[in-house]
Amino acid sequence: MKIYINNQELDFTLENEKTIQDIITSLEKWLNQSQLLIFKLELDGKSYTYDNLKQNKELQIDTIQKMNVEAKHVKEVYLIRLNNLIRYFSELSIAIEKDDYTGIEKILTEYKLIRSEFSDILKYKTTESATSEIGMLDKVFAGTTSGMIQSWTDENKQDALHTLSQVKTKLALLKNEIENPLITLNEIIQKLKDAKQDIIQVSILLQTGKDREAMQAIVNFTELTQSLLRIFSNVQLVKILSNIKFKEKSFAQFYGDFNKNLNELITAFERKDFVLIGDLLEYEIAPSIEEIITISEKIIKQT
C-alpha cells in the first residue's frame, strides 16, 4: 500500500499495523506531533468518513493499493467544524422563524450527525456547561419532526429559538477565541475583574440563603477560567507561557492546582461548608485570580 499525505508520498513502513484502523491510529500520532489532524481520507479513490473508516472491520490492508490523506492544522480543522455548526444552527433558526416546515424536515435529518459534532467540539474545548448545552438541544430537537414543530405553541417556538441563540453564541465565542485570541483575552480579563467581586461574595450569599445567586457566580467564573485556558492553549501564547512562572510554578502546574481549588469550592458549595468556602476564596482562589489577571496583562503587552 502507498500512503500519501496531502498528495505527497509518505515513506511509511508497516511494523505492527495489521489493519486499516491500526494505520490510521499510527498516522494520527505522527501528524499530531506537527499539530495536524486527518481531515479527509480516500482508499483507492473512494472517500470515507473518518469515523466510518475507523469502524469498518471489512477493509483489509492487502486489498488496498493507495491511501490518500488530507491533513490540516488543528486550528484550521477546528474553525471549519465551528463554521459548519454555526451555519447549521443558523439555517435551522431561520427555517423555524419562517415556519418553513419542508426546510425544517430536511435540516433535522442531519441532527444526529450535527449533535455528535457539537458534542465532540465541546469535549475538545471543554466547558463546565457542555453537558447542559447538549441536553438543552436534545430536549427541543432529539426525535423531533417537522410535523411536531407545526403543532408548537408560540411559546414553544420562542423557547427553541432561544436555545439555538445560546448555542450560536457559544460557538461564536469559541471561534473568536481562535481567530482573535489577544482581543478575547483582554475581554476576559475585564470580565474576570468583575467576576472576582462576585466570587468573593459567594460565602455571604450562601449564609443569607441566596444559593442560586451563589451557584451562578461560581458557574460564570468557572466558564471564564475555562475560556482563558482555551486561549492560553493557542500556539502563539504557549511559547510565551513556557517562559512565565505563576507563583513559582509552570503554567500547567499552576492551572492544575487552580482547577483543583475550583472543584473543592463546588464540593464545599454542595455541602454548604461555609468555613471551607470562605477559606478557599480568601486564601486560594482570590490570590490566583490576581495572578492570572496580572500575567494576562503582561502577555498582552508583550504581543
Secondary structure in CASP SS format (residue, H / E / C, confidence):
PFRMAT SS
TARGET T0000
AUTHOR 0000-0000-0000
METHOD secondary structure of the structure
MODEL  1
M C 1.00
K E 1.00
I E 1.00
Y E 1.00
I E 1.00
N C 1.00
N C 1.00
Q E 1.00
E E 1.00
L E 1.00
D C 1.00
F C 1.00
T C 1.00
L C 1.00
E C 1.00
N C 1.00
E C 1.00
K C 1.00
T C 1.00
I H 1.00
Q H 1.00
D H 1.00
I H 1.00
I H 1.00
T H 1.00
S H 1.00
L H 1.00
E H 1.00
K H 1.00
W H 1.00
L H 1.00
N H 1.00
Q C 1.00
S C 1.00
Q C 1.00
L E 1.00
L E 1.00
I E 1.00
F E 1.00
K E 1.00
L E 1.00
E E 1.00
L E 1.00
D C 1.00
G C 1.00
K E 1.00
S E 1.00
Y E 1.00
T C 1.00
Y H 1.00
D H 1.00
N H 1.00
L H 1.00
K H 1.00
Q H 1.00
N C 1.00
K C 1.00
E C 1.00
L C 1.00
Q C 1.00
I H 1.00
D H 1.00
T H 1.00
I C 1.00
Q C 1.00
K E 1.00
M E 1.00
N E 1.00
V E 1.00
E E 1.00
A E 1.00
K E 1.00
H E 1.00
V H 1.00
K H 1.00
E H 1.00
V H 1.00
Y H 1.00
L H 1.00
I H 1.00
R H 1.00
L H 1.00
N H 1.00
N H 1.00
L H 1.00
I H 1.00
R H 1.00
Y H 1.00
F H 1.00
S H 1.00
E H 1.00
L H 1.00
S H 1.00
I H 1.00
A H 1.00
I H 1.00
E H 1.00
K C 1.00
D C 1.00
D C 1.00
Y H 1.00
T H 1.00
G H 1.00
I H 1.00
E H 1.00
K H 1.00
I H 1.00
L H 1.00
T C 1.00
E C 1.00
Y H 1.00
K H 1.00
L H 1.00
I H 1.00
R H 1.00
S H 1.00
E H 1.00
F H 1.00
S H 1.00
D H 1.00
I H 1.00
L H 1.00
K H 1.00
Y H 1.00
K C 1.00
T C 1.00
T C 1.00
E C 1.00
S C 1.00
A H 1.00
T H 1.00
S H 1.00
E H 1.00
I H 1.00
G H 1.00
M H 1.00
L H 1.00
D H 1.00
K H 1.00
V H 1.00
F H 1.00
A C 1.00
G C 1.00
T C 1.00
T C 1.00
S H 1.00
G H 1.00
M H 1.00
I H 1.00
Q H 1.00
S C 1.00
W C 1.00
T C 1.00
D H 1.00
E H 1.00
N H 1.00
K H 1.00
Q H 1.00
D H 1.00
A H 1.00
L H 1.00
H H 1.00
T H 1.00
L H 1.00
S H 1.00
Q H 1.00
V H 1.00
K H 1.00
T H 1.00
K H 1.00
L H 1.00
A H 1.00
L H 1.00
L H 1.00
K H 1.00
N H 1.00
E H 1.00
I H 1.00
E H 1.00
N C 1.00
P H 1.00
L H 1.00
I H 1.00
T H 1.00
L H 1.00
N H 1.00
E H 1.00
I H 1.00
I H 1.00
Q H 1.00
K H 1.00
L H 1.00
K H 1.00
D H 1.00
A H 1.00
K H 1.00
Q H 1.00
D H 1.00
I H 1.00
I H 1.00
Q C 1.00
V H 1.00
S H 1.00
I H 1.00
L H 1.00
L H 1.00
Q H 1.00
T C 1.00
G C 1.00
K C 1.00
D H 1.00
R H 1.00
E H 1.00
A H 1.00
M H 1.00
Q H 1.00
A H 1.00
I H 1.00
V H 1.00
N H 1.00
F H 1.00
T H 1.00
E H 1.00
L H 1.00
T H 1.00
Q H 1.00
S H 1.00
L H 1.00
L H 1.00
R H 1.00
I H 1.00
F H 1.00
S C 1.00
N C 1.00
V H 1.00
Q H 1.00
L H 1.00
V H 1.00
K H 1.00
I H 1.00
L H 1.00
S C 1.00
N C 1.00
I C 1.00
K C 1.00
F E 1.00
K C 1.00
E C 1.00
K E 1.00
S C 1.00
F H 1.00
A H 1.00
Q H 1.00
F H 1.00
Y H 1.00
G H 1.00
D H 1.00
F H 1.00
N H 1.00
K H 1.00
N H 1.00
L H 1.00
N H 1.00
E H 1.00
L H 1.00
I H 1.00
T H 1.00
A H 1.00
F H 1.00
E H 1.00
R H 1.00
K C 1.00
D C 1.00
F H 1.00
V H 1.00
L H 1.00
I H 1.00
G H 1.00
D H 1.00
L H 1.00
L H 1.00
E H 1.00
Y H 1.00
E H 1.00
I H 1.00
A H 1.00
P H 1.00
S H 1.00
I H 1.00
E H 1.00
E H 1.00
I H 1.00
I H 1.00
T H 1.00
I H 1.00
S H 1.00
E H 1.00
K H 1.00
I H 1.00
I H 1.00
K H 1.00
Q H 1.00
T C 1.00
END
